[in-house]
């Protein structure tokens, strides 16, 4: 086709050509913005991890240098408290670590420090693994990751197109041009709006599941698969429009069931060594708690005297 023939075709189909240009520009704009935001989000997470690791390392150094925590000098303890308080500003500090830091700040009990050090080391190792993964994604992506990072920015355009089609169908319905073969009775209205709500609900679930953007946590993969499964139930509408209300109701029930996966487990009370042996109430479960060196160092004579006194009371 020559250039003149091409220009003539564009003039004859001006509306179609303008629509194609607008669609192409919209696709490229959404693709570029989404790709930039994805990489910016990954680099922001990487910066937060590095900041958290630096604060954790600064707080762990005094604990590693002092094997016997009971011999900390006042200057060393003040420095340790300052570094622990700085950990509270870590972007990814866990509630467990914050609770331990707050407890040590209140009573300055050195018996808490070994557990505090283990918590810092455990969370630091987890941050290192996450940082290495992000660096691999950004600098040395594998073939699958490279393909996914290239495909993911196209999803916003596809979701926008799907939303446009849903709104177009709704407008046709309101204008009376989209009445199905079932007629315009009340049942057809229920079927149509059930299918429309199911499609909209599927898009709202599928978009964050595919786009991500959130820091992965415990059960995040399961939640993504659960959202994709609920969204995929929309395909059942192609079987028959009669089952549309049941599919929509099943999607809502499955979505409510997803809250079971996001329940936050309460932090179990863990005894710290040396905290539950003084001024204890008379509770038979206290004997199961760990004993400190002071309590275990009680002389046999004192134990014998206490046993004799108990026998006399009986």
GULO-516715 format. One record per residue (C-alpha): residue number from 1; x, y, z. Coordinates in Angstrom, 3 decimals, always signed. Example, Ala and Ser with C-alpha at 12.3 -4.5 7.8 and 13.67 -1.06 7.14 Angstrom:
% GULO-516715
{pt 1,{+12.300,-4.500,+7.800}}
{pt 2,{+13.670,-1.060,+7.140}}
***
This chain:
% GULO-516715
{pt 1,{+0.000,+0.000,+0.000}}
{pt 2,{+1.406,+3.343,-1.056}}
{pt 3,{+1.512,+6.429,+1.128}}
{pt 4,{-1.342,+8.113,-0.756}}
{pt 5,{-3.564,+5.058,-0.364}}
{pt 6,{-2.704,+4.944,+3.311}}
{pt 7,{-3.637,+8.607,+3.756}}
{pt 8,{-6.902,+8.070,+1.905}}
{pt 9,{-7.754,+5.144,+4.167}}
{pt 10,{-7.056,+7.253,+7.257}}
{pt 11,{-9.286,+10.022,+5.946}}
{pt 12,{-12.110,+7.590,+5.236}}
{pt 13,{-11.805,+6.059,+8.713}}
{pt 14,{-10.968,+9.145,+10.714}}
{pt 15,{-12.968,+8.125,+13.772}}
{pt 16,{-11.417,+4.653,+13.883}}
{pt 17,{-7.926,+6.065,+13.403}}
{pt 18,{-8.388,+8.624,+16.179}}
{pt 19,{-9.685,+5.921,+18.515}}
{pt 20,{-6.700,+3.682,+17.750}}
{pt 21,{-4.281,+6.528,+18.417}}
{pt 22,{-5.958,+7.381,+21.720}}
{pt 23,{-5.903,+3.726,+22.796}}
{pt 24,{-2.230,+3.403,+21.892}}
{pt 25,{-1.283,+6.597,+23.749}}
{pt 26,{-3.270,+5.519,+26.797}}
{pt 27,{-1.614,+2.109,+26.774}}
{pt 28,{+1.894,+3.551,+26.512}}
{pt 29,{+1.207,+6.121,+29.238}}
{pt 30,{-0.202,+3.550,+31.666}}
{pt 31,{+2.574,+1.100,+30.831}}
{pt 32,{+5.327,+3.655,+31.454}}
{pt 33,{+3.840,+5.007,+34.681}}
{pt 34,{+3.196,+1.535,+36.068}}
{pt 35,{+6.695,+0.313,+35.210}}
{pt 36,{+8.240,+3.375,+36.885}}
{pt 37,{+6.080,+2.997,+40.003}}
{pt 38,{+6.912,-0.709,+40.290}}
{pt 39,{+10.657,-0.131,+40.223}}
{pt 40,{+10.334,+2.863,+42.543}}
{pt 41,{+8.415,+0.738,+45.016}}
{pt 42,{+11.049,-1.989,+44.933}}
{pt 43,{+13.845,+0.529,+45.517}}
{pt 44,{+11.878,+2.125,+48.360}}
{pt 45,{+11.513,-1.270,+50.043}}
{pt 46,{+15.234,-1.830,+49.548}}
{pt 47,{+16.036,+1.471,+51.280}}
{pt 48,{+13.750,+0.614,+54.197}}
{pt 49,{+15.438,-2.756,+54.595}}
{pt 50,{+18.915,-1.220,+54.561}}
{pt 51,{+17.902,+1.363,+57.155}}
{pt 52,{+16.437,-1.323,+59.394}}
{pt 53,{+19.560,-3.468,+59.027}}
{pt 54,{+21.837,-0.569,+59.980}}
{pt 55,{+19.825,+0.187,+63.124}}
{pt 56,{+19.680,-3.493,+64.077}}
{pt 57,{+23.434,-3.917,+63.585}}
{pt 58,{+24.160,-0.840,+65.693}}
{pt 59,{+21.996,-2.221,+68.517}}
{pt 60,{+23.445,-5.741,+68.292}}
{pt 61,{+27.089,-4.636,+68.502}}
{pt 62,{+27.080,-3.733,+72.245}}
{pt 63,{+25.239,-6.958,+73.049}}
{pt 64,{+27.756,-9.076,+71.153}}
{pt 65,{+30.721,-7.353,+72.778}}
{pt 66,{+29.465,-8.028,+76.312}}
{pt 67,{+29.112,-11.721,+77.057}}
{pt 68,{+28.039,-11.098,+80.649}}
{pt 69,{+25.194,-8.630,+80.529}}
{pt 70,{+25.256,-8.033,+84.254}}
{pt 71,{+28.620,-6.209,+84.071}}
{pt 72,{+27.561,-3.387,+81.763}}
{pt 73,{+28.986,-0.067,+82.767}}
{pt 74,{+26.597,+2.901,+83.068}}
{pt 75,{+28.061,+4.473,+79.941}}
{pt 76,{+27.676,+1.229,+78.005}}
{pt 77,{+24.110,+0.791,+79.193}}
{pt 78,{+23.193,+4.346,+78.194}}
{pt 79,{+24.687,+3.755,+74.758}}
{pt 80,{+22.797,+0.473,+74.446}}
{pt 81,{+19.495,+2.116,+75.391}}
{pt 82,{+20.081,+4.866,+72.841}}
{pt 83,{+20.684,+2.325,+70.086}}
{pt 84,{+17.688,+0.237,+71.109}}
{pt 85,{+15.473,+3.307,+71.078}}
{pt 86,{+16.815,+4.105,+67.616}}
{pt 87,{+15.564,+0.680,+66.512}}
{pt 88,{+12.050,+1.889,+67.211}}
{pt 89,{+12.464,+4.170,+64.181}}
{pt 90,{+13.314,+1.205,+61.925}}
{pt 91,{+10.731,+1.043,+59.106}}
{pt 92,{+10.245,-2.712,+59.477}}
{pt 93,{+10.598,-3.118,+63.248}}
{pt 94,{+8.294,-5.904,+64.427}}
{pt 95,{+5.810,-5.518,+67.314}}
{pt 96,{+7.684,-8.281,+69.177}}
{pt 97,{+10.952,-6.329,+69.097}}
{pt 98,{+9.249,-3.061,+70.040}}
{pt 99,{+7.630,-4.755,+73.020}}
{pt 100,{+10.949,-6.148,+74.250}}
{pt 101,{+12.662,-2.773,+73.840}}
{pt 102,{+9.882,-1.072,+75.761}}
{pt 103,{+10.104,-3.639,+78.575}}
{pt 104,{+13.865,-3.236,+78.891}}
{pt 105,{+13.532,+0.546,+78.855}}
{pt 106,{+11.139,+0.359,+81.805}}
{pt 107,{+13.043,-1.955,+84.175}}
{pt 108,{+16.635,-2.056,+82.761}}
{pt 109,{+16.744,-5.778,+83.560}}
{pt 110,{+19.802,-7.356,+81.933}}
{pt 111,{+18.107,-10.751,+81.908}}
{pt 112,{+16.091,-9.568,+78.924}}
{pt 113,{+19.142,-8.856,+76.782}}
{pt 114,{+19.895,-12.415,+75.533}}
{pt 115,{+16.368,-12.763,+74.169}}
{pt 116,{+16.575,-9.264,+72.735}}
{pt 117,{+19.803,-10.155,+70.938}}
{pt 118,{+18.256,-13.316,+69.478}}
{pt 119,{+15.291,-11.300,+68.229}}
{pt 120,{+17.574,-8.758,+66.564}}
{pt 121,{+19.605,-11.498,+64.899}}
{pt 122,{+16.534,-13.416,+63.733}}
{pt 123,{+14.843,-10.390,+62.191}}
{pt 124,{+18.146,-9.185,+60.723}}
{pt 125,{+18.619,-12.501,+58.923}}
{pt 126,{+15.112,-12.251,+57.522}}
{pt 127,{+15.798,-8.722,+56.289}}
{pt 128,{+19.015,-9.905,+54.623}}
{pt 129,{+17.139,-12.599,+52.713}}
{pt 130,{+14.513,-10.101,+51.584}}
{pt 131,{+17.180,-7.585,+50.560}}
{pt 132,{+19.049,-10.178,+48.483}}
{pt 133,{+15.813,-11.088,+46.735}}
{pt 134,{+15.069,-7.454,+45.878}}
{pt 135,{+18.602,-6.909,+44.600}}
{pt 136,{+18.226,-9.937,+42.373}}
{pt 137,{+14.925,-8.612,+41.022}}
{pt 138,{+16.422,-5.200,+40.267}}
{pt 139,{+19.927,-6.037,+39.075}}
{pt 140,{+20.052,-9.703,+38.036}}
{pt 141,{+16.495,-10.810,+37.235}}
{pt 142,{+15.976,-14.301,+35.933}}
{pt 143,{+14.096,-15.035,+32.720}}
{pt 144,{+10.781,-15.521,+34.529}}
{pt 145,{+11.160,-12.385,+36.659}}
{pt 146,{+12.182,-10.355,+33.601}}
{pt 147,{+9.090,-11.561,+31.730}}
{pt 148,{+6.827,-10.797,+34.703}}
{pt 149,{+8.258,-7.293,+35.171}}
{pt 150,{+7.620,-6.656,+31.481}}
{pt 151,{+4.077,-8.074,+31.554}}
{pt 152,{+2.863,-6.536,+34.804}}
{pt 153,{+2.740,-2.886,+33.582}}
{pt 154,{+0.207,-3.938,+30.914}}
{pt 155,{-2.378,-4.990,+33.517}}
{pt 156,{-3.692,-1.474,+34.320}}
{pt 157,{-4.648,-0.961,+30.655}}
{pt 158,{-6.368,-4.353,+30.506}}
{pt 159,{-8.298,-3.648,+33.695}}
{pt 160,{-9.282,-0.217,+32.404}}
{pt 161,{-10.551,-1.815,+29.188}}
{pt 162,{-12.543,-4.396,+31.165}}
{pt 163,{-14.056,-1.658,+33.328}}
{pt 164,{-14.968,+0.317,+30.210}}
{pt 165,{-16.773,-2.722,+28.792}}
{pt 166,{-18.718,-3.187,+32.038}}
{pt 167,{-19.809,+0.452,+32.093}}
{pt 168,{-20.766,+0.221,+28.415}}
{pt 169,{-22.950,-2.816,+29.095}}
{pt 170,{-24.568,-1.016,+32.013}}
{pt 171,{-25.377,+2.007,+29.846}}
{pt 172,{-26.844,-0.271,+27.173}}
{pt 173,{-29.000,-1.881,+29.825}}
{pt 174,{-30.282,+1.449,+31.068}}
{pt 175,{-31.037,+2.579,+27.523}}
{pt 176,{-33.024,-0.598,+26.849}}
{pt 177,{-30.806,-1.765,+23.983}}
{pt 178,{-29.143,-4.557,+25.939}}
{pt 179,{-32.196,-6.611,+26.943}}
{pt 180,{-31.312,-10.289,+26.797}}
{pt 181,{-33.366,-13.139,+25.397}}
{pt 182,{-34.993,-13.683,+28.783}}
{pt 183,{-36.924,-10.446,+28.437}}
{pt 184,{-37.142,-7.394,+30.638}}
{pt 185,{-38.754,-9.096,+33.609}}
{pt 186,{-37.536,-8.851,+37.183}}
{pt 187,{-35.550,-12.118,+36.997}}
{pt 188,{-33.522,-10.857,+34.048}}
{pt 189,{-32.761,-7.694,+36.025}}
{pt 190,{-31.524,-9.771,+38.960}}
{pt 191,{-29.374,-11.913,+36.668}}
{pt 192,{-27.853,-8.883,+34.933}}
{pt 193,{-26.974,-6.948,+38.078}}
{pt 194,{-25.672,-10.106,+39.777}}
{pt 195,{-23.359,-10.699,+36.841}}
{pt 196,{-22.339,-7.025,+36.747}}
{pt 197,{-21.580,-7.011,+40.490}}
{pt 198,{-19.691,-10.289,+40.218}}
{pt 199,{-17.520,-8.917,+37.393}}
{pt 200,{-16.791,-5.679,+39.229}}
{pt 201,{-15.988,-7.567,+42.422}}
{pt 202,{-13.662,-9.901,+40.492}}
{pt 203,{-11.771,-6.932,+39.026}}
{pt 204,{-11.383,-5.321,+42.462}}
{pt 205,{-9.901,-8.550,+43.833}}
{pt 206,{-7.786,-9.485,+40.836}}
{pt 207,{-6.067,-6.115,+40.353}}
{pt 208,{-4.171,-5.970,+43.702}}
{pt 209,{-3.491,-9.706,+43.515}}
{pt 210,{-1.676,-9.341,+40.177}}
{pt 211,{-0.149,-5.910,+40.684}}
{pt 212,{+1.159,-6.516,+44.194}}
{pt 213,{+2.996,-3.489,+45.502}}
{pt 214,{+2.680,-4.539,+49.124}}
{pt 215,{+5.469,-5.970,+51.208}}
{pt 216,{+5.003,-9.757,+51.342}}
{pt 217,{+4.155,-11.116,+54.739}}
{pt 218,{+2.968,-14.303,+56.328}}
{pt 219,{+0.273,-15.902,+54.181}}
{pt 220,{+0.480,-13.270,+51.412}}
{pt 221,{+0.915,-15.895,+48.673}}
{pt 222,{-2.112,-17.804,+49.930}}
{pt 223,{-4.178,-14.611,+49.951}}
{pt 224,{-3.164,-13.856,+46.370}}
{pt 225,{-4.146,-17.320,+45.203}}
{pt 226,{-7.393,-17.040,+47.133}}
{pt 227,{-8.217,-13.716,+45.424}}
{pt 228,{-7.403,-15.145,+41.983}}
{pt 229,{-9.627,-18.162,+42.670}}
{pt 230,{-12.562,-15.940,+43.709}}
{pt 231,{-12.082,-13.761,+40.622}}
{pt 232,{-11.879,-16.828,+38.354}}
{pt 233,{-15.332,-17.885,+39.545}}
{pt 234,{-16.707,-15.177,+37.229}}
{pt 235,{-16.041,-17.529,+34.321}}
{pt 236,{-18.900,-19.712,+35.585}}
{pt 237,{-21.322,-17.042,+34.367}}
{pt 238,{-20.746,-18.240,+30.807}}
{pt 239,{-22.456,-21.518,+31.678}}
{pt 240,{-25.878,-19.978,+32.231}}
{pt 241,{-27.181,-16.560,+33.321}}
{pt 242,{-29.579,-18.266,+35.725}}
{pt 243,{-26.801,-19.148,+38.186}}
{pt 244,{-25.487,-15.574,+38.342}}
{pt 245,{-26.921,-14.787,+41.831}}
{pt 246,{-25.459,-17.976,+43.268}}
{pt 247,{-22.009,-17.235,+41.837}}
{pt 248,{-22.061,-13.694,+43.208}}
{pt 249,{-23.139,-14.961,+46.645}}
{pt 250,{-20.394,-17.618,+46.607}}
{pt 251,{-17.788,-14.985,+45.778}}
{pt 252,{-18.871,-12.821,+48.702}}
{pt 253,{-18.838,-15.778,+51.109}}
{pt 254,{-15.387,-16.863,+49.955}}
{pt 255,{-14.141,-13.293,+50.334}}
{pt 256,{-15.433,-13.149,+53.904}}
{pt 257,{-13.738,-16.489,+54.538}}
{pt 258,{-10.457,-14.907,+53.483}}
{pt 259,{-10.430,-12.868,+56.679}}
{pt 260,{-9.612,-16.105,+58.503}}
{pt 261,{-6.185,-16.046,+56.833}}
{pt 262,{-5.465,-12.508,+57.999}}
{pt 263,{-6.196,-12.888,+61.672}}
{pt 264,{-3.312,-11.620,+63.714}}
{pt 265,{-2.244,-14.153,+66.300}}
{pt 266,{-1.870,-12.677,+69.777}}
{pt 267,{+1.685,-12.554,+71.051}}
{pt 268,{+2.119,-15.272,+73.618}}
{pt 269,{+3.458,-14.231,+76.985}}
{pt 270,{+6.992,-15.583,+77.228}}
{pt 271,{+8.704,-15.556,+80.617}}
{pt 272,{+12.009,-13.755,+80.852}}
{pt 273,{+14.644,-15.354,+83.036}}
{pt 274,{+14.676,-13.912,+86.521}}
{pt 275,{+11.371,-12.081,+86.396}}
{pt 276,{+8.889,-14.358,+88.096}}
{pt 277,{+10.636,-15.630,+91.180}}
{pt 278,{+10.272,-12.680,+93.568}}
{pt 279,{+7.033,-11.902,+95.394}}
{pt 280,{+5.187,-14.660,+93.613}}
{pt 281,{+1.539,-15.360,+94.394}}
{pt 282,{+0.477,-18.776,+95.560}}
{pt 283,{-0.184,-20.381,+92.218}}
{pt 284,{+0.610,-24.042,+91.457}}
{pt 285,{+1.556,-23.132,+87.888}}
{pt 286,{+4.450,-20.960,+89.097}}
{pt 287,{+6.571,-24.034,+89.689}}
{pt 288,{+6.704,-24.611,+85.942}}
{pt 289,{+8.447,-21.290,+85.333}}
{pt 290,{+12.235,-21.193,+84.837}}
{pt 291,{+14.333,-20.596,+87.936}}
{pt 292,{+17.126,-18.106,+88.242}}
{pt 293,{+20.557,-18.740,+89.591}}
{pt 294,{+19.666,-16.998,+92.854}}
{pt 295,{+16.649,-19.160,+93.505}}
{pt 296,{+18.435,-22.350,+92.457}}
{pt 297,{+21.364,-21.501,+94.722}}
{pt 298,{+19.293,-21.832,+97.890}}
{pt 299,{+21.180,-23.873,+100.473}}
{pt 300,{+20.005,-27.396,+101.370}}
{pt 301,{+19.713,-26.312,+105.005}}
{pt 302,{+17.161,-23.640,+104.109}}
{pt 303,{+15.181,-26.161,+102.105}}
{pt 304,{+15.271,-28.609,+105.035}}
{pt 305,{+14.083,-25.934,+107.477}}
{pt 306,{+11.221,-24.971,+105.234}}
{pt 307,{+10.182,-28.609,+104.879}}
{pt 308,{+10.235,-29.078,+108.662}}
{pt 309,{+8.133,-25.948,+109.123}}
{pt 310,{+5.584,-27.236,+106.636}}
{pt 311,{+5.402,-30.557,+108.452}}
{pt 312,{+4.732,-28.777,+111.733}}
{pt 313,{+1.947,-26.733,+110.179}}
{pt 314,{+0.283,-29.908,+109.047}}
***
